[in-house]
Amino acid sequence: MTDTHVKKDLNDEPIDDEIAEVLREVKFPANKDGIVDAARATGASNDVIALFDGLPEQDYDSADAVEQLLGSGGGSGLSA
């Protein structure tokens, strides 16, 4: 059954693009709350905000560190 509300995989291009947009705005090092705040500030979808909100509470040195935990596998625009 096809549903327009199917949960998107991290490898879906729109999700990768949103993640990349948020991570470009984050000033690293950053903690989870800073990343979630950046997601909200960029107008990211609730799905993307929820992904970032699910990150472990810790400091992140780079977008790559966040990307590895999200398992997005090198989505477009994530490398600086």
Buried (B, 14 or more C-beta within 10 A) or exposed (E): EEEEEEEBEBEBEEBBBBBBBBBEBBEBEBEBEBBBBBBBEBEBEEBBBEBBBEBEEEEBEBBBBBBEBBEBEEBEBBEE
